[in-house]
């Protein structure tokens, strides 16, 4: 049986793929959602890719399926409203899929999975800008994480880190920003939460290296201010 951490890793990858479709790849998403085509759905895959495809032909499907017909509403709404609508349906699908696969978990495992998922803003919150507003208005002080580092350490032999397993920072590697799904790029500023140790891009946190250098500890919205 899979663990909550494994399911959360899959959830995060699918979520990041959908966020990329709804943010950085919007033009491609709009082009693929042609209203003249049949019912289409937005899929986020565990490998981090996304696709606009027809639903599976199985009835009932093997697993929960995304909302049908997102292409039909494309031209009937303002673009941002349409993206927000797709984001809401995508959130529903991501949760349904995660807890479908967690059906055999016990109570503690389900609670752990929900806590992990709930630590991230929803796709709707990111697309609508609510996640950005929350980051800008969050209380507490911030700290400067080392500028020019990716959000995670890549392990390599011959380099020591805190846990003794060996590791060094590698440009372009690591998890995407939990708020916008953006992947680290060299020379960008990122900041880490002092509680959960997740890394966020400076754009989402409204933070620069110079500003963060003057501040104290920083906690993301999912963690309590200490």
Secondary structure by P-SEA (a helix, b strand, c coil): cccaaaaaaaaaaaaaaaaaaaccaaaaaaaaccccccbbbbbbccccccccccccccccccccccccccccccccccaaaaaaaaaaaaaaaaaaaaaaaaccccaaaaaaaaaaaaccccaaaaaaaaaaaaaaacbbbbbbcccccccbbbbbcccccccccbbbbbcccccccccccccccccbbbbbccccccccccccccccaaaaaaccbbbccccccc
